[in-house]
Amino acid sequence: MLKYKISLGSYIFKVDVFRLLVSIIICQFAGAIGAIFTSSSLESWYLLLEKPVFNPPSWIFFPVWTTLYTLMGISLYLVWEKGLQQKEVKVGIILFGLQLGLNILWSFLFFGLQSPYYAFLEILLLWLAILLTAIQFWNISKTASLLFIPYILWVSFAALLNYQIWVLNP
């Protein structure tokens, strides 16, 4: 493993660039899979849905999700760096994989199957999986856990948005 030293003021960090890139790419890849389902409905079905007044403009989703997947990747890296031989790290990575899988599943349910109802039920599970992952990560790396805050806040907003779309489009 090749680690690079990064100096930020008086702080020196050792970074395994390979692991960091793998962690970020895994998360961005999950986003790309979700985007496949999203793009198929974005210009047709989704446009026809009635949306709540607080629905953000479509252009905001790509930069937000790209940022969130990057933060998740950094978080995964910080946990991975603690060593896969530790049980708490293994549990954390399993939870991380679960929430990432649920993240992809939401896009499939909402956009692929065009089912705001099933997507809403699933996003509740996703939110719980994110919370459990953040709690587990807290025991391993507080920074890794804190990097999940924007993600859970965005998914909370997305759950509210999903619910409203479901209610407005029975």
Helices and strands as residue ranges (DSSP letters): E 3-8, E 11-16, H 17-42, H 45-48, G 58-60, H 61-80, H 87-107, I 108-112, H 116-138, H 142-146, H 149-168
